[in-house]
């Protein structure tokens, strides 16, 4: 298939791809959800979540509505080999979380902060208890330590925050950090020293603004929003716009599943154990904030008795193998689009190559060569069809000169010529169409894989996940596309011929904004295609046509 067809097919494919992605976010029936907190400096009503209906085996519980600003208390700084975390005693919130293994998007000298509580950005993890005036995210806890560090030779540390209710119920909120892990265990220990039994439910929520993460490209937008998973309904995205409209359809109650906040490369997710009743909720708050959480029963606690509940929080990169081992469906948060069935094997192979060459750029080149070899027979068929059309170009031009403006007779004559020479003018289309899903799948692999984030290649390309800073690769790729046009048959229409010469340049400009890894793939693929096409075209042009000229 000639370059103009390829370009038109690619433009059509990209348009279809983005339309399908938007279609997946269509309207859903409204749902009533509980509310969450707003950040400091934002005066607004902020109710504590409530179990609006019984939780399977749990009685209904309603927490008091508390208005006002989210307060700031003392800060507890925690450092492990994975995190630098800041816990605020006001609510016991996790309000800052740096990932020591990831660099900041814009300043690579800094650690990447997934959770933050700043005037320009809010993304925090909250939790609390419901019922009997038990502590919630408005309660001020006390902490015995202000600095906690994971000692050498120790695999876990715990940060304990304490609160006592007016009736004498002692509650301890515990953060458990683990060596070499992005999982934080958040627990509540309830010691009922009052004279009466109590009933408690718990809630665990994530609160963040609706802004895309810093550095997110408008040209290549990625999903930022909520996700819910249950074994019955599987993985569902809940876009912030759907929450705004009350058009959400995720299952509210289940005995399994998790809820998460997603953004490009990273996520945070509450991962309650299975076989425990739970209620999921989402809510649009004031000042552009959103909450997503889960309510779990703690149960009845008799006077003099105690109870405990623990829910793990994952806060880290979207690394497929690790996520799959943590919870069913958690690896689906890596957005490979609707061609996941192709994208996953491509990534597995790319990752395997990286283990051998230790360079993601080289791995992409080898992957490209491999795909080119796999599709060699299809490509050869396409280029042979193009070469035949190129050989026939002078005779097609002669027909055009012969019939002038009589397009009907000219088309009839062209069809007869194709039939005589046994040429299918669309013979080059199918091979390329077959390869387009692979290209789209690879596009998502290179765009969504956190392993390629800040991955260097050579010289000036120090991050394959972002655009080439000097546009060298896109310019080279554009040059190869222009060169390919000279290997293709010249369209008989002069206007079309001019358009087809301009389109490779316009199309290559799009790649100025694409990740360097994707442009590298396309450049290597073009070079290999040119070599294959030139060899086939050269051979056929020196062959004797079956019926002469």
N, C-alpha and C positions, 0 to 999 in steps of 0.2 A: 504494500500500500504506500502511496507517495506521501510526502510530508504534509501536504494540505489536508489529506484525509486524516492523517495521524493527529494533526493539531485540532481539527474539528471534533474528532472522537474524544480527545483529551478534554477539550473545553466542555463538551456535552457530559462527559463522565464526571468531571468536577462539579458541574452544576447539579447533576442528578444526585451526587453524593451529599452535597450540602442540603439539598431539598429533603432527602431521606432523613438526614440527621435532625432537621427541623421538624419533620413530620412525627418523629418519635416523641416530641414534646407537646403533642396535641392536648386538647382540653380533657379534664377528668372531673368526676362529680365532686361537689364541695364536701368538706368535712370540718367538724368542730374539733379544735385542738386546744390544749392548755397553753398557758403563757409562760414567759421566762423573764429574765432580768435585763435591764439596760445599763450601760456603763455610767461611770461617775460623770457628773456634769450634765446628765441628760434627765431633766425632771419629767417623769411620766409614771403612770400606773404600771406596776410590774408584779402580777400575781405569781405566787409560787405554784408550780404544777400541781394538779389534783387528779386523783383517780375518779373521773367523772362517772364511770360505771364500774360495777364490781369486776375485779381482776380475776376471772376464773374462780379461784378458791378464796379470793381475798374480799373482805367487806369493803363497801364504798368508804372513801376517805376524802375529805376536802380540806385543803390547807388554807390558812388565812391569806387574804389579799394584802400585800404590803406595798405602799406607794413611796416614792422618793428616789433619791439617787443611790447608786451602788457605791457603798463606802469603801475607803481604803484603810486597811489596818497595818499591822506589822508584816514585814516580808520575811519569808524563810527561803534562803537560797540553797539549792541542792545541786551538787555536781557529781556526775558519774562519768564513766568512759563514753557514754552515749549522749547525755543531756547536760545542759545547764538549765535548771528549772527554778521558777520563782512562784511560791505559794503565798497567797495573801491570807492572813488570819481572819479578815472580814469575809465570811462565807466559806473560808477554806478553799477558795477558788485557785485553780491552776491558771495563772495569768501571763506567764511568759515561759516559753520553751524553745531553747536553741538546740539544734541538732549538730553535734560536734563533727559528724561525718559528712556534713553537707555545707557547701559554701553559699554565701548570700548571692542572690540572683544578679545584683548590680555591682556589688563590691566583694570580690572574691577573697579579700583579706578578712572578712567577717564570717561568723557562723550564720547559717540560715536560721531565722526565727520563724517557727511554724505558728506558735501561739504568741499573741501580743495584746497588750492593753494600753493603747496610746490614743491621743485625741484624734489622730488621722486613721487609726486602724484598731478594730476590736475583733479579737478571736480568742475566746477563753473556754475553759472546761469548768462546769459547775456541777454540784450535786447537793442533795439534802434529803431530809426525812420528812414525811408527811404524817400529821396526827399528833394529838396530845402535847401541843406546843413544843415539839421536838425541833432540834436545830435544822435550819435550812440554809440557803445561800445568802441570807441576810444576817445570820448569826455571827457574832464575833467570838472566835475561838481563842484559846491561849496555847502558846507553843513554848516548849522548854528550851528549844535551840533556834538560833537564827541562821547558823551556817552548818550545813551537813554535807559531808563528802564521802564518797565510796572509798573505803581504805583498800590498799593493795592486799590481795589475797582474800578479799571478801566479795561474795557474789551478790548480796542483797543488802539494802539498807531501808529503814522505815522512818518516815516523818509522822509524828503523832500530834494531833491537835485535839484539844479537850474542850468540852462545854457541858454545863450542868443546867437542867431545866429547873423551873421554880418548884416543881413537885419532887425534885430529888432524883431524876433520871440522869445518870452519867452517860455521856455519849463521847466516843473517841473516833475521830476521823483519821484514817491511816492511809498514807501514800507509800506504796511499796515499789522501789526501783530495783532493777536487776542489771547485772553486768551484761554488756553486749546484747542489749534488748531494747526495742522501742515500745515495749509493753509496760504500763504502769498500773499496778493493782490499786484500786480505790476501794477502801473498806469502811464499814461502820460497825463499831462494837457498841451495843446498847446494854448497859447494866442498870436494871430497874431496881433502884433502891427506894422507890416510893412504896406506899402502902397499898396500892391498887394495881391490877393488871393493866397493861396498855396494848394498843394495836398500832403497828407502824407499817407504812409503805415507804419506798425510797424512789428517788428520781435521779437520773444522770443525764445531763444535757450539755450540748455544745452551743455556744452563742457567738455569732460572727456577723460582720457587715456583709453586704451583698456585692462589694467591689471585687473585680477580678484581681488576682495576685499581682504584685509589682513585677513588671517585666513581661506580662502577658501580651502577646502580639494581637493587634486588631486585625491584621491580615490573616493570622492563623489562630482564631479564637479557640480556646479549650473550655471544657465544662468546669464551672465552679458552682457548687450547689450541694444538695442533700441526696443521700442514697439510703434506701431501706432494703433489707434482704430477709426473706423468710423462706423456709423450705417449700412451702406451698406456692407462693407467688413469685419466688426467685428474686432476681436483682431488679430493682426499680429506681430510676432517678426521679427526684422530686425537685424540679427547678424552682428557684426563688420566685420567678414570675407566676408559677402555678400556685405557690403559697400565697402570693399577693391576691390572687383571684379566688382563693379557696377551692381551687380545682385540683385536688389531690386524691389519688385512688389507692395508695399503699394500704396494706392490711393494718388496722389499728391494734388488733389483739392477736397474740400468737403465743405458742409455747417454745418458740425458737426464733433465731434471727438477731440481727444487729442493725444499728443506725449510725450513719457517718456523715461527715462533711468532707467533700472532695474539692480538690483544686489540682492544677497541673502538677504532676509528679508526686504529690503528697496527699495524705488524708489523716483524719482523726476519726476514730470509731469506738463506740461503746460496744463491748462484746460480752453480753450476759451469757451465763452457761445455758445450755439447752435443757429442755424439760422443766422450765420454770415459766409460769405465766407472766406475760409482760404486755404493756400498752405503749405503742409508739405515738409520738406527737410531733407536730411542727407548728411554727407560729411566726407570723410577721409582726415584729415589734416596731416601736417608734424609732425615728431617726435612721431608717434603713437597716435595722438589725433583724436577724432571723435566729430562731432557736430550733433545735432538733434534739429530741431526747426520748428516753424510755423510762416508764414507771414499773417498778418491781415490788412485789409484796415481801415484807419482812416477816409479818405474822404477829401472833399474840405473844406477849412477853409477860409472864406472871410476875407478881411482886417477889423480889429477891432473886429472880432469874435473869439470864442474859441471852442475847441473840447477836448474830453477826451476819452481814451480807457483804459480798465482794464482787465487784464488776471490773474486769480489765479494761483499760483504755489503751488503744493503739494510737500512737501519734508519731508518724514517720513517713519514709518514702514508700512509693508504690512498687515494692519489689515482689514480683509474682510468686516465686517459690516460698518466700517467708510468709506472705499473706495467706496462701493456700493452706499452710500448716497451722495457721492460727484459728481460722473459722471457715466453715463452708461458705463458698461464694465470695469471700473477701478479695480474692484475686481478680474478680470481675470489676473491681474499681479501676483497674488499668483499662483505659478506654481505647480498645483497638477497633472501635466502630462495628459496623455490621458485617465485616469480613474477618471476624475473630478466628474463625475456623482455619483461615489461611495465615493470618497474622501470627498466631501463636507458634506454629511450626517454624515460620521464618525467624522469629526471635530466638527460639531455642537453637536453631542452627547458627544464627549470628553470635549468640552467646558462646556456643561451643567453639566457634572459630576464634573468638576473642581469647579464650583460654589458651590457645596455641600461639597466637601472634601478639597478644598483649597490647593491641592497638585497635580501637574500634574503627578507625578509618580504613586500616588494612583489612579488617574483617568485612567491612562493607564492600570493598573492592573484590575480595574473594567471593563473597555472596553474589555480587553482580555477575562475575564470570561464571559461577555455578548456574545461576538462572539462565544466563545466555546459552550455556551448553544444553540445559534441559529443553529450552524452547528453540534450539537450533533448527530442527526440521520445520517447525512452523514459520520461523523467520525466513528460512531458505525458500519456502513456497511463496511467501509474500514478495521477496526480492526477485524471484524468477518472474512472477507476474508483472512486477514493475519494470524489469528489464525487457520483457516482451513488449510492454507498452512503449518503452523508450525506443526500441527498434522500429516500432510502427509509427513513431511520431512524424517522420517525413510524409508517409502515406496519408496519415490523418490530416496533416496540413494541406496536402494536395486535394483531399476531398472538400475541405473547407473552402479552398480557393475555387474549386469547381462549382460548388452549389451556392456559394455566396450567402445571401440572406435567407435562403430556403432551408430553414433549420429542420423541418420535418424530413425532407429528402436526404439532407446531410446525415441526420441521425439514423435513418434507414440504411444508408450506405455504410456507416460506421458499424452498425450491428452485423451487416453482412460480412464486413471485413473481419470482425472479431470471430464470427462463426467459421469463416474460411481458415483463419489462422489458429482456430481452437484456443482462443484466449477469453477468459472471463474477466471483464474490466473490474469486477469487484473481488477478484481472487485474492487480492492482498489484504482485504479487510478483516476476514475472519481470524487469521493468525494474530493480528494486533488486538482484536477484540478479546480474544482468549487471554492475552497477557495483561489487559487493563486491570482486572481484579487483583492480580499479583502486585501491580504497581501501587494501587490504592492501599492494599494491605501493608505493603512495605512503608508507604507514607505514614500510616498510623504507628507502625512499629518504631520508626525513627522519631516520630513526634511525641509518642507517649512513654517511651522507655526511659525511666529515670537513670538507668545505667549509662546512658549517653549524655546526661546532663553534665556540662563542664568537662566532657571527655575530649582531650586534645588529639589532633591528628599530626600535622607537621607545621613547622614554621609559624605563620601568622594565624593558622586555624587552631585555636586553643579551646574551642567549644563546638562540637559537632551538632549540638541541639539548637543553636541559634544561627542567624544568617552570617555568611562570610563578611567580615567587617570591611574588606576591601573589594568585595564583589568579583574577585578573581575567578572563582569557580563558576558563577553565573555567566560571566562574560565568555569564558572558555566554552561553556555549554551552549551559549547562543551561537558562537562561532561554528561549532559542530553542526548545529541545526541548519545554519545557513549553508554550510558545505554540503549537507545532505540534499538540499534542494537542487543542486547541480547534478546530482546522480539520478534525479527523478525525471520523468517525462514532463515536458513543458506543456502547461494547459493551452489548448487551442485559442481560448479567449484571452486577448491581451490584458483586459482589466483584471481577470482572474489571476493571470500570471503575475501581475504587479502586486495584487493583494497577497498572494502566496509567498512572495519575496519579503513582504513586510511582516507577515504574521509570525514567522520564527523569531524575529526580533521582539515583537510585542509579547509573544508567549514566554520568551526567555526572561523578560523583565519581571514577570511574575515570580520567577525563581530568585530574584534579588531578596525576597522576603522569606524564602523557605529555609528550613534548617540546612546547614552546610552538609550534613550527612546525607540528606535526600538529594541535594544538588550533586554531590559526589557520585552517588549511585547513578543518577541520570547522565552525568558526563561520561562515566566509564561505559555505561550502556550504549551511549551514542557512538563512542569511539569504536567499540566492538561491532556495532551495527554498520558503521561506515566501512570497516574492513571487510565484513561479510558481504555487504551490498556491492562494494566495488569489485570484489573477486567474481561474484556471480554476474554482474553487469558486463564486466570486461570479457568474460568467457562467452556470454551470449551475443555480444556485439560482434565478436570475431567468428561466430558460427554463421553458416549459410542459411538464410531464411527458407522455410519450406516452400514458399510460393514466390520467392524473389521479391522484387520491388514493383 
